């Protein structure tokens, strides 16, 4: 019932046991499953021998923020672990976060650039993509300023993800290191309104857009959507996080004493579940359109090393609540005064017919569930339409995100894009990878000496899909 991180640090013996399970693979696939190309067998072996400082260096060589990915990434590397063919894979993510904990324990050492290039870059957005690019560019000698619309730096890491998954002092410690490396942070600046595209062009030699894909997916056509008590997930999570941070005292969307229904079976839905528990909900039920997945990889439908469609349990699920699979909401039911009282659901089958996703309702399967609060956690529509895009003359594509060429540049000269704003809502590890790659492209665009590592291409897709 507290907001501290759920998972305690693992004992060193346990971590060494897992690292020792890592084989000397002839062709390791784990680092192919990882968009960052993390040198997983290398740092597993260093942990096995107790060489923690060397493991820290090896991990940071490809990943700017292992303290983020070790806590939040769903670990596609583990799905690609060779041991996973016939056994449980190595718990790579657990080893990673313990290496990061050792790095924090000894203090994050700033790595300032050897020389200034005289070039300047503006980064719009302070999520993992923007922060990764900013750190890479600052270490290359460029003057980097990160702009954030919210009152604190961190993007969704700050206000979108609850503290029981990542406590915010973890973010703050990394920001202290980055500031010491020369990165300038400007929070509370709505770029496009407080600062225009012309302002950015006047002040900087290049601009990176990394403002995420925060436009929440809604269900406007569902009858009763307008009822009081039906909200997008982020409308619930953000104020809850701000209360934990001590920035406000109350939230307009409090689950205390309420029967809560969460629509959506992904990470965001699990976050809402954990928050509802901590707010004292009377009951919590999470709905998923898809059928109950198997608990282990089938090997036929999801052969190694593809990302397996299996049942994924988060800590919030172990804390309580019910999960209902293979159902969809047909109607939000009110009391006649505009207040939500229940939802009507039905069993459904989800299929792809000629490439088109179809949802078929099973006749006679409708039933009602009591509901005082419904949270829509059904994903994101893409990046928000915002004045800055029009000012730069950039249009969103059919997926409501921004296109980029092979140099990570948009249709506007000197304006680059990375992270969810480019690929849509995705994994934190992809955001960091794209931020690093965009930084390499910007570095080359500015004509600076030397190269920065570029782990992914602008058109690259995950191995595990």
Helices and strands as residue ranges (DSSP letters): H 12-21, H 30-33, H 40-48, H 52-60, H 66-72, H 76-79, G 82-85, H 92-106, E 120-124, H 128-139, E 143-148, H 156-159, H 168-180, E 184-187, H 197-203, E 206-209, E 215-216, E 230-232, H 233-244, E 259-263, H 267-279, E 283-288, H 315-318, E 322-325, E 327-334, E 340-353, E 356-361, E 367-370, E 373-376, E 380-382, H 387-392, E 415-417, H 420-423, H 428-445
